[in-house]
Amino acid sequence: MAFGSIMQLKVGRLNIELAPLNKDVMGEFIRPGMQSVSITKYLETKAKVLEDEYEWYEKVRTDSDSIVWGIWVIGGDERELIGTSSLHNIKKDFFFEAGSGSLIFKNEYWGKGIASAIHQARTWYAFHVIGIDRIRSEVIQGNIASRRALEKSGYYLTHVTRNSKFVEGRLHHMDQLECINPGASIGNRWWGDDRPTKTACEARLRTQDAMKWASKNVTLS
C-alpha cells in the first residue's frame, strides 16, 4: 500500500491536494516544522534532522500496512507541503480496521478548516474506496481543535487512556475515538445483539454527512 491515490479538494479559497510523497521533499518537514516544539510536543519526539526524515520516508515507502499522503497547498504552479495524513496498522481480522492520524506542521495553516476536510476525505477513501469497517484515532486531552475535526467526520469517544503522554511538564490523558463505516450491513455486524448508543447513532449521521460532502467535493485521480 504505502501511499494513497491523489485526492484534490478546496478548503475556502485554498486548493488542497493529498498525494504521495517523494524523498526530495523531506527537507520541507524541518523548515522549521519538525524542529519546532509547537509541533513535536504532542508527538513525544525530539527535533528532527533531514536524515531522520529520510529514514521515516523509507519506512513509510515499504510499509504494507499503511496508506500515507502528503498534504499540499496548490497555488498556480507552486506546491507547498504542509503536512501528512495516514491510515495505519491496517489489518483484516473479524473486521477490516485501521488507525488514523494527521499532522499539519506549518502552524500558519492551523484553524482554517483544513484538518476537518482532510479527515472527511480520508474517511471517504477508507470506507468508499478500500472498504474499511472501522477507523481508530486518539487525541491528547485539551487539543480541542483536533478532536472537533475528527468528530466532524463521524468519530466518537469510546474510552480514555489515562496518564499516557507527558507534555509540558505533566501527564495527560488520551481520548480514544472510533469511526464506523455507516453501511447498514457493517453496522449490524459491528453491534450484533447490542443496541448502538445515542452517541454512536449521532456519529453515524455525521459520517454519512462527511461521505456525502466528500463524494461531491473530493476529486480522486
C-alpha positions as a LaTeX table, in Angstrom:
\begin{tabular}{lrrr}
\hline
Residue & $x$ (\AA) & $y$ (\AA) & $z$ (\AA) \\
\hline
Met1 & 0.00 & 0.00 & 0.00 \\
Ala2 & 2.42 & 2.70 & 1.29 \\
Phe3 & 0.96 & 5.76 & $-0.49$ \\
Gly4 & $-2.63$ & 6.67 & $-1.30$ \\
Ser5 & $-4.06$ & 7.84 & $-4.60$ \\
Ile6 & $-4.20$ & 11.57 & $-5.33$ \\
Met7 & $-7.21$ & 13.44 & $-3.94$ \\
Gln8 & $-7.96$ & 17.10 & $-4.64$ \\
Leu9 & $-10.36$ & 19.38 & $-2.76$ \\
Lys10 & $-10.95$ & 23.01 & $-1.84$ \\
Val11 & $-11.00$ & 24.49 & 1.66 \\
Gly12 & $-12.29$ & 28.04 & 1.37 \\
Arg13 & $-10.04$ & 29.63 & $-1.23$ \\
Leu14 & $-7.26$ & 27.08 & $-0.74$ \\
Asn15 & $-6.67$ & 24.29 & $-3.24$ \\
Ile16 & $-5.57$ & 21.21 & $-1.30$ \\
Glu17 & $-4.06$ & 18.04 & $-2.69$ \\
Leu18 & $-3.44$ & 14.75 & $-0.92$ \\
Ala19 & $-0.75$ & 12.91 & $-2.85$ \\
Pro20 & 2.19 & 10.50 & $-2.43$ \\
Leu21 & 5.43 & 11.85 & $-1.03$ \\
Asn22 & 8.88 & 11.53 & $-2.55$ \\
Lys23 & 12.29 & 11.69 & $-0.93$ \\
Asp24 & 13.11 & 15.07 & $-2.47$ \\
Val25 & 10.51 & 16.89 & $-0.33$ \\
Met26 & 11.64 & 15.54 & 3.04 \\
Gly27 & 13.51 & 18.77 & 3.78 \\
Glu28 & 10.17 & 20.60 & 3.91 \\
Phe29 & 9.36 & 18.80 & 7.16 \\
Ile30 & 12.12 & 20.58 & 9.06 \\
Arg31 & 11.76 & 24.26 & 7.99 \\
Pro32 & 11.03 & 24.63 & 10.93 \\
Gly33 & 8.24 & 22.03 & 11.11 \\
Met34 & 9.54 & 19.01 & 12.99 \\
Gln35 & 12.17 & 21.15 & 14.70 \\
Ser36 & 9.52 & 23.32 & 16.38 \\
Val37 & 8.35 & 22.49 & 19.89 \\
Ser38 & 4.82 & 23.64 & 18.98 \\
Ile39 & 4.69 & 20.63 & 16.64 \\
Thr40 & 6.77 & 18.00 & 18.39 \\
Lys41 & 5.40 & 18.43 & 21.92 \\
Tyr42 & 2.39 & 16.24 & 21.11 \\
Leu43 & 4.47 & 13.58 & 19.36 \\
Glu44 & 6.85 & 12.60 & 22.16 \\
Thr45 & 9.75 & 13.14 & 19.83 \\
Lys46 & 12.88 & 15.24 & 19.66 \\
Ala47 & 13.59 & 17.78 & 16.94 \\
Lys48 & 14.21 & 16.04 & 13.63 \\
Val49 & 17.01 & 16.49 & 11.12 \\
Leu50 & 16.98 & 15.62 & 7.45 \\
Glu51 & 18.46 & 12.15 & 7.98 \\
Asp52 & 15.58 & 11.33 & 10.34 \\
Glu53 & 13.06 & 12.30 & 7.69 \\
Tyr54 & 14.84 & 10.19 & 5.08 \\
Glu55 & 14.66 & 7.23 & 7.46 \\
Trp56 & 10.95 & 7.86 & 8.10 \\
Tyr57 & 10.30 & 8.09 & 4.35 \\
Glu58 & 11.95 & 4.73 & 3.64 \\
Lys59 & 9.99 & 3.11 & 6.45 \\
Val60 & 6.71 & 4.50 & 5.10 \\
Arg61 & 7.53 & 3.69 & 1.48 \\
Thr62 & 7.92 & $-0.01$ & 2.25 \\
Asp63 & 5.12 & $-0.33$ & 4.83 \\
Ser64 & 2.47 & $-2.72$ & 3.54 \\
Asp65 & 0.10 & $-1.92$ & 6.41 \\
Ser66 & $-0.21$ & 1.85 & 5.90 \\
Ile67 & $-1.55$ & 4.37 & 3.41 \\
Val68 & 0.11 & 7.79 & 3.66 \\
Trp69 & $-0.49$ & 11.10 & 1.90 \\
Gly70 & 1.38 & 14.36 & 1.86 \\
Ile71 & $-0.86$ & 17.42 & 2.24 \\
Trp72 & $-0.11$ & 20.17 & $-0.25$ \\
Val73 & $-1.48$ & 23.66 & $-0.78$ \\
Ile74 & $-1.57$ & 24.32 & $-4.53$ \\
Gly75 & $-1.23$ & 27.83 & $-5.95$ \\
Gly76 & $-0.75$ & 28.00 & $-9.71$ \\
Asp77 & 2.46 & 26.12 & $-10.44$ \\
Glu78 & 3.55 & 26.24 & $-6.78$ \\
Arg79 & 3.11 & 23.31 & $-4.38$ \\
Glu80 & 3.64 & 23.83 & $-0.65$ \\
Leu81 & 3.89 & 20.76 & 1.56 \\
Ile82 & 2.18 & 21.47 & 4.90 \\
Gly83 & 1.62 & 18.07 & 6.48 \\
Thr84 & 0.71 & 14.40 & 6.24 \\
Ser85 & $-2.29$ & 12.18 & 6.80 \\
Ser86 & $-2.45$ & 8.42 & 7.09 \\
Leu87 & $-4.33$ & 5.21 & 7.64 \\
His88 & $-2.00$ & 2.86 & 9.52 \\
Asn89 & $-1.91$ & $-0.56$ & 11.17 \\
Ile90 & $-4.38$ & $-1.72$ & 8.54 \\
Lys91 & $-5.49$ & $-5.27$ & 9.24 \\
Lys92 & $-8.19$ & $-7.74$ & 8.33 \\
Asp93 & $-9.38$ & $-9.96$ & 11.13 \\
Phe94 & $-13.00$ & $-10.25$ & 12.16 \\
Phe95 & $-13.32$ & $-6.69$ & 10.84 \\
Phe96 & $-11.28$ & $-4.62$ & 8.38 \\
Glu97 & $-9.72$ & $-1.93$ & 10.58 \\
Ala98 & $-7.14$ & 0.86 & 10.60 \\
Gly99 & $-5.73$ & 3.58 & 12.80 \\
Ser100 & $-5.56$ & 7.15 & 11.54 \\
Gly101 & $-3.56$ & 10.30 & 12.08 \\
Ser102 & $-2.82$ & 13.68 & 10.56 \\
Leu103 & $-0.19$ & 16.34 & 11.13 \\
Ile104 & $-0.08$ & 19.89 & 9.79 \\
Phe105 & 3.46 & 21.03 & 10.58 \\
Lys106 & 3.06 & 24.62 & 9.35 \\
Asn107 & 1.05 & 26.37 & 12.05 \\
Glu108 & 0.07 & 29.27 & 9.79 \\
Tyr109 & $-2.41$ & 26.78 & 8.28 \\
Trp110 & $-4.00$ & 25.85 & 11.59 \\
Gly111 & $-7.57$ & 26.95 & 12.22 \\
Lys112 & $-8.53$ & 27.16 & 8.55 \\
Gly113 & $-10.66$ & 24.01 & 8.38 \\
Ile114 & $-8.01$ & 22.00 & 6.54 \\
Ala115 & $-7.82$ & 19.22 & 9.14 \\
Ser116 & $-11.60$ & 18.70 & 9.10 \\
Ala117 & $-11.67$ & 18.49 & 5.32 \\
Ile118 & $-8.71$ & 16.10 & 5.26 \\
His119 & $-10.39$ & 13.80 & 7.80 \\
Gln120 & $-13.58$ & 13.73 & 5.72 \\
Ala121 & $-11.65$ & 12.96 & 2.53 \\
Arg122 & $-9.64$ & 10.22 & 4.28 \\
Thr123 & $-12.78$ & 8.73 & 5.84 \\
Trp124 & $-14.45$ & 8.63 & 2.44 \\
Tyr125 & $-11.38$ & 6.98 & 0.92 \\
Ala126 & $-11.21$ & 4.40 & 3.71 \\
Phe127 & $-14.87$ & 3.43 & 3.55 \\
His128 & $-15.78$ & 4.03 & $-0.10$ \\
Val129 & $-12.55$ & 3.16 & $-1.92$ \\
Ile130 & $-10.99$ & 0.34 & 0.12 \\
Gly131 & $-13.92$ & $-0.86$ & 2.24 \\
Ile132 & $-12.59$ & $-0.46$ & 5.77 \\
Asp133 & $-15.09$ & $-1.21$ & 8.55 \\
Arg134 & $-13.68$ & 0.83 & 11.44 \\
Ile135 & $-11.10$ & 3.62 & 11.84 \\
Arg136 & $-9.50$ & 4.45 & 15.18 \\
Ser137 & $-7.76$ & 7.61 & 16.33 \\
Glu138 & $-6.57$ & 9.24 & 19.53 \\
Val139 & $-6.28$ & 12.85 & 20.71 \\
Ile140 & $-4.48$ & 14.25 & 23.71 \\
Gln141 & $-6.99$ & 15.79 & 26.11 \\
Gly142 & $-7.07$ & 19.55 & 25.75 \\
Asn143 & $-6.43$ & 19.51 & 22.00 \\
Ile144 & $-10.00$ & 20.58 & 21.34 \\
Ala145 & $-9.49$ & 21.58 & 17.70 \\
Ser146 & $-8.12$ & 18.15 & 16.74 \\
Arg147 & $-10.94$ & 16.32 & 18.47 \\
Arg148 & $-13.60$ & 18.50 & 16.85 \\
Ala149 & $-12.05$ & 17.94 & 13.43 \\
Leu150 & $-12.30$ & 14.18 & 13.92 \\
Glu151 & $-15.84$ & 14.35 & 15.31 \\
Lys152 & $-16.98$ & 16.27 & 12.24 \\
Ser153 & $-16.31$ & 13.22 & 10.08 \\
Gly154 & $-18.04$ & 10.85 & 12.50 \\
Tyr155 & $-15.50$ & 9.83 & 15.13 \\
Tyr156 & $-16.82$ & 9.48 & 18.69 \\
Leu157 & $-15.25$ & 8.83 & 22.07 \\
Thr158 & $-15.07$ & 5.20 & 23.20 \\
His159 & $-12.79$ & 5.48 & 26.24 \\
Val160 & $-9.92$ & 7.38 & 27.84 \\
Thr161 & $-6.38$ & 6.11 & 28.31 \\
Arg162 & $-5.17$ & 7.81 & 31.48 \\
Asn163 & $-1.74$ & 9.31 & 32.09 \\
Ser164 & $-0.28$ & 8.12 & 28.80 \\
Lys165 & 1.60 & 11.17 & 27.48 \\
Phe166 & 3.96 & 13.55 & 29.21 \\
Val167 & 3.66 & 17.04 & 27.71 \\
Glu168 & 4.76 & 20.41 & 29.08 \\
Gly169 & 5.72 & 19.10 & 32.49 \\
Arg170 & 2.80 & 16.84 & 33.32 \\
Leu171 & 0.96 & 13.67 & 32.35 \\
His172 & $-2.02$ & 13.89 & 30.02 \\
His173 & $-4.88$ & 11.51 & 29.24 \\
Met174 & $-5.63$ & 10.40 & 25.68 \\
Asp175 & $-9.14$ & 10.35 & 24.23 \\
Gln176 & $-9.68$ & 7.19 & 22.17 \\
Leu177 & $-12.13$ & 7.55 & 19.29 \\
Glu178 & $-13.55$ & 5.39 & 16.54 \\
Cys179 & $-15.48$ & 5.88 & 13.32 \\
Ile180 & $-17.66$ & 3.05 & 11.99 \\
Asn181 & $-18.43$ & 2.58 & 8.31 \\
Pro182 & $-22.05$ & 3.82 & 8.06 \\
Gly183 & $-23.15$ & 1.00 & 5.76 \\
Ala184 & $-26.11$ & $-0.83$ & 7.30 \\
Ser185 & $-24.62$ & $-4.31$ & 6.94 \\
Ile186 & $-21.40$ & $-3.29$ & 8.68 \\
Gly187 & $-23.26$ & $-1.56$ & 11.48 \\
Asn188 & $-25.38$ & $-4.64$ & 12.07 \\
Arg189 & $-22.30$ & $-6.87$ & 12.24 \\
Trp190 & $-20.43$ & $-4.42$ & 14.48 \\
Trp191 & $-23.15$ & $-4.01$ & 17.08 \\
Gly192 & $-24.55$ & $-7.55$ & 16.89 \\
Asp193 & $-27.13$ & $-8.03$ & 19.64 \\
Asp194 & $-26.19$ & $-4.78$ & 21.37 \\
Arg195 & $-28.10$ & $-1.58$ & 20.82 \\
Pro196 & $-25.95$ & 1.30 & 19.48 \\
Thr197 & $-25.59$ & 4.16 & 21.92 \\
Lys198 & $-27.09$ & 7.56 & 21.21 \\
Thr199 & $-23.57$ & 8.91 & 20.75 \\
Ala200 & $-22.79$ & 6.21 & 18.16 \\
Cys201 & $-26.03$ & 6.90 & 16.28 \\
Glu202 & $-25.30$ & 10.63 & 16.16 \\
Ala203 & $-21.77$ & 9.88 & 14.97 \\
Arg204 & $-23.13$ & 7.67 & 12.17 \\
Leu205 & $-25.18$ & 10.59 & 10.87 \\
Arg206 & $-22.07$ & 12.79 & 10.86 \\
Thr207 & $-20.17$ & 10.08 & 8.99 \\
Gln208 & $-22.92$ & 9.91 & 6.39 \\
Asp209 & $-22.73$ & 13.69 & 6.01 \\
Ala210 & $-18.94$ & 13.50 & 5.66 \\
Met211 & $-19.26$ & 10.84 & 2.98 \\
Lys212 & $-21.78$ & 12.94 & 1.07 \\
Trp213 & $-19.55$ & 16.02 & 1.32 \\
Ala214 & $-16.50$ & 14.13 & 0.11 \\
Ser215 & $-18.34$ & 12.47 & $-2.78$ \\
Lys216 & $-19.23$ & 15.96 & $-4.05$ \\
Asn217 & $-16.04$ & 17.85 & $-3.19$ \\
Val218 & $-13.16$ & 15.38 & $-3.49$ \\
Thr219 & $-11.70$ & 14.55 & $-6.87$ \\
Leu220 & $-9.91$ & 11.21 & $-6.95$ \\
Ser221 & $-7.15$ & 10.93 & $-9.53$ \\
\hline
\end{tabular}
